[in-house]
Amino acid sequence: MNIGFVGVGEMGSPMAINLAASYDVIALCRNEAARNTLQAAGLSVTNNLQALGETDVIFLCLPDAGIVEEVLFGQDGLAEVLRSGMVVIDTSTIEYGTTLTISEKLASQDVQFIDAPISGMRARAEEGTLTMMCGGEQALVDELKPLLSTVASNIIFMGPVGSGQLTKLINQLLFDINAAALAEILPLSVKLGLDPANVGDVVNSGTGRSYASEFFIPHVLNGEFSKGYPMRQAYKDLISGSEISAQHRIPTPVLSAAMATYQTALLAGHSAKDKGGMICVFEDLLDVKFRSGKKEGQSA
């Protein structure tokens, strides 16, 4: 089985490398340094998207829906070279409606499609222990599990096409809400005179812990805000959640509050920071820093 891979960035690169340990993989890559890394790991590399037309399965791991559509259906896109019976697996996180449209277009070419967004940071991508939420034909997902297992240790079939994206959105919204809550409450602890490092230890060993707290608190304490996905790119999940809430008339007051925190952080110039960077908004408001060894009113 020959595999194509488009999107060898933060998550895609280790995924493609793991695939190459068991399969012949050709990846689209136009960055010279990244090309060298991929080739050293045993991948073939091309700067011609349509060269992937000779593969059997193509993975996509791209930043947003617009880029996914451009790669597939834009000028000199993959749709021009896709063959009947090929499979496209989209591990990107994109909108539900766009996913359905993509599936319909590919089906008209007799190309099978699985929406398979992933959850987990880069470390889990490198380990091949990502969680993958799959939407599509269950028989196809079952057939491709040995392939999918090279990048994910937890592969869950969620239902028809689009179900994977919906599930990923639910997961992301909970993560986003947790991150926004940390941003609001942790500076409060410093304002009240508590030690940030000790507060972090208590939260991450107590009932207040979450994946968000375990990931972000150590980095915030060190003043590091580049270890996760930038907020300007992550914001699309909040937009999707709000749209679904409006369309289905489902009240989401906590999500709405979290979205306001994100918007405030973006407007305050923190868009390049990861979600932990939302804390800067409340630190500025309270004139404190949630950092190791820092006291109230001291700068980082």
C-alpha positions in Angstrom: 0.0 0.0 0.0 1.4 3.4 -1.1 0.6 6.4 1.1 0.5 10.1 0.3 0.7 12.8 3.0 -0.1 16.5 2.7 0.5 18.7 5.7 3.9 17.8 7.3 3.8 20.5 10.0 3.7 20.4 13.8 1.5 17.3 13.9 1.7 16.0 10.4 5.5 15.5 10.3 5.7 12.9 13.1 2.6 11.2 11.8 4.1 10.8 8.4 7.4 9.6 9.9 5.5 6.9 11.9 3.6 5.8 8.8 6.9 5.5 6.9 8.1 2.9 9.4 5.6 0.5 8.0 4.5 1.8 4.5 5.9 3.5 1.5 5.1 7.2 2.0 5.5 10.2 -0.3 4.9 13.6 1.3 4.3 17.0 -0.2 7.0 19.3 1.3 8.4 22.5 -0.1 10.5 23.4 3.0 14.1 22.4 2.5 14.9 21.8 6.2 11.8 19.7 6.6 12.5 17.8 3.4 15.8 16.7 4.8 14.3 15.5 8.0 11.6 13.5 6.2 14.0 12.0 3.7 16.3 10.9 6.6 13.3 9.1 8.1 12.7 7.2 4.9 10.0 9.2 3.2 10.0 10.2 -0.4 9.4 13.9 -0.8 7.9 15.9 -3.6 7.0 19.5 -4.3 4.3 18.5 -6.8 0.9 17.9 -5.2 -0.3 15.8 -8.2 2.6 13.3 -7.7 0.5 11.9 -4.9 -2.0 10.6 -7.5 -0.2 7.3 -7.8 -0.8 6.4 -4.1 -3.6 4.3 -2.7 -4.4 6.4 0.5 -3.8 10.1 1.0 -3.6 11.6 4.5 -4.4 15.3 5.0 -3.2 17.2 8.1 -3.9 20.9 7.4 -4.6 24.1 9.3 -8.1 24.9 8.2 -11.0 24.1 5.8 -10.0 26.6 3.2 -6.6 24.9 2.8 -8.1 21.5 2.7 -10.5 22.5 -0.1 -7.7 24.2 -2.0 -5.5 21.1 -1.8 -8.3 18.9 -3.0 -10.2 21.0 -5.5 -8.1 24.1 -6.3 -6.0 24.6 -9.4 -3.7 21.6 -9.9 -5.4 20.1 -6.9 -5.6 16.4 -6.0 -9.1 16.0 -7.4 -7.5 16.1 -10.9 -5.5 13.0 -10.3 -7.5 11.0 -7.8 -8.5 7.5 -9.1 -11.6 5.4 -8.5 -11.2 3.4 -5.3 -8.6 5.7 -3.6 -9.1 6.8 0.0 -8.7 10.3 1.4 -8.3 10.5 5.2 -8.6 14.0 6.6 -7.0 14.3 10.0 -7.4 18.1 10.0 -9.8 19.9 12.3 -12.4 21.6 10.0 -16.1 22.5 10.0 -18.8 19.9 9.9 -20.6 21.3 6.9 -17.4 21.6 4.8 -16.6 18.0 5.7 -19.9 16.9 4.2 -19.4 18.9 1.1 -15.9 17.4 0.6 -17.2 13.9 1.0 -19.9 14.5 -1.6 -17.5 15.8 -4.1 -15.1 13.0 -3.6 -17.9 10.4 -3.8 -18.8 11.8 -7.3 -15.3 10.6 -8.4 -15.7 7.2 -6.6 -13.1 8.2 -4.0 -13.8 7.1 -0.5 -13.4 9.6 2.4 -12.9 9.3 6.2 -12.9 12.4 8.4 -10.5 11.4 11.2 -9.5 14.4 13.3 -6.9 13.7 15.9 -6.5 14.7 19.5 -3.1 15.0 21.4 -0.1 17.2 21.4 3.0 16.8 19.3 4.6 14.4 21.8 1.7 12.0 21.3 2.0 12.4 17.5 5.7 11.4 17.8 4.8 8.4 20.0 2.0 7.3 17.7 -0.5 7.4 20.6 -3.0 10.0 19.3 -6.7 9.6 19.7 -8.5 9.5 16.3 -12.2 10.1 15.9 -13.5 8.6 12.6 -16.5 9.4 10.5 -17.4 7.4 7.4 -18.2 3.8 6.4 -17.4 1.6 9.4 -16.3 -1.3 7.1 -13.7 1.0 5.6 -12.4 2.3 8.9 -12.2 -1.3 10.2 -10.3 -2.3 7.0 -7.8 0.5 7.5 -7.2 0.1 11.2 -3.8 -1.4 10.8 -2.8 1.7 8.8 -4.4 4.1 11.2 -2.8 2.3 14.2 0.6 3.5 13.1 -0.4 7.1 14.1 -3.1 6.6 16.7 -3.4 4.2 19.6 -7.1 5.0 20.3 -9.2 4.8 17.1 -12.9 5.4 17.7 -15.6 5.0 15.0 -18.1 7.7 15.7 -20.7 7.2 12.8 -21.3 8.6 9.3 -19.1 11.2 7.6 -18.8 14.3 9.7 -19.2 12.5 13.0 -15.5 12.6 13.6 -15.4 16.4 13.2 -18.4 16.8 15.5 -16.7 14.7 18.2 -13.5 16.6 17.9 -15.4 19.8 18.3 -17.0 18.7 21.5 -13.6 17.7 22.9 -12.0 20.9 21.8 -14.8 23.1 23.3 -14.3 21.4 26.7 -10.6 22.0 26.4 -11.1 25.6 25.5 -13.5 26.2 28.4 -10.9 24.7 30.8 -8.2 26.9 29.4 -10.3 30.0 29.7 -11.2 29.1 33.3 -7.5 28.7 34.2 -6.8 32.2 32.7 -9.5 33.8 34.9 -8.9 32.0 38.2 -5.1 31.5 38.5 -4.3 35.3 38.6 -6.9 35.7 41.2 -5.0 33.3 43.5 -1.9 35.5 43.2 -3.9 38.7 43.8 -5.0 37.1 47.1 -1.4 36.4 48.1 -1.0 32.7 47.3 2.2 31.3 45.8 1.7 30.4 42.1 3.9 27.3 42.1 2.2 25.9 45.2 -1.2 26.7 43.6 -0.2 24.9 40.5 0.9 21.8 42.5 -2.4 21.7 44.3 -4.5 22.2 41.2 -2.7 19.5 39.3 -2.8 17.0 42.1 -6.4 17.9 43.2 -9.9 17.9 41.9 -9.3 21.1 39.9 -6.9 19.4 37.5 -7.6 18.8 33.9 -5.6 18.1 30.8 -5.5 21.8 30.2 -4.1 22.5 33.7 -1.6 19.7 33.5 -0.3 21.0 30.2 -0.5 24.8 30.6 0.3 25.5 34.2 3.9 24.4 34.1 4.5 26.5 31.0 2.7 29.5 32.3 4.8 29.4 35.5 7.9 29.6 33.2 6.3 32.3 31.1 6.2 30.1 28.0 3.3 30.6 25.6 4.4 28.8 22.5 4.0 25.1 23.5 0.5 24.7 22.1 -1.6 25.7 19.1 -1.7 29.5 18.5 -5.0 31.1 19.6 -5.5 32.8 16.2 -5.8 29.3 14.7 -7.6 27.6 17.6 -10.4 30.3 17.6 -12.1 28.6 14.7 -13.4 25.9 17.1 -15.2 28.5 19.2 -16.8 29.9 16.0 -18.0 26.5 15.0 -19.4 25.8 18.5 -21.2 29.2 18.6 -22.7 28.6 15.1 -24.0 25.2 16.1 -25.5 26.7 19.3 -27.3 29.3 17.3 -28.5 27.0 14.5 -29.9 24.5 17.0 -31.1 27.0 19.6 -29.0 25.3 22.3 -28.0 27.6 25.1 -24.3 27.5 25.9 -23.6 30.1 28.5 -20.3 28.8 29.7 -19.0 28.4 26.2 -20.1 32.0 25.5 -18.2 33.2 28.5 -15.1 31.3 27.4 -15.4 32.8 23.9 -15.5 36.3 25.3 -12.2 35.5 27.1 -10.6 34.3 23.8 -11.9 37.4 22.0 -10.4 39.7 24.7 -7.1 37.9 24.4 -7.1 38.2 20.6 -8.0 41.9 20.7 -5.2 42.5 23.3 -2.6 41.2 20.9 -2.1 37.7 22.2 -3.1 35.8 19.1 0.3 34.2 18.5 0.4 32.8 22.0 -1.1 29.4 22.8 -4.3 29.1 24.9 -2.3 29.4 28.1 -1.6 33.0 26.9 -5.2 34.0 27.8 -3.9 34.4 31.3 -2.1 37.5 30.3 -5.4 39.4 30.0 -6.3 38.8 33.7 -2.7 39.3 34.8 -2.8 42.7 33.3 -6.2 43.4 34.8 -5.1 42.5 38.3 -1.4 43.7 37.9 0.0 40.3 38.9 2.0 37.5 37.3 1.3 33.8 37.7 5.0 32.8 37.6 7.4 30.7 39.6 9.2 32.8 42.2 7.2 36.0 41.4 5.2 38.0 43.9 2.2 40.2 43.4 3.0 43.2 41.3 6.3 41.9 40.0 6.9 41.7 36.3 7.8 38.4 34.6 
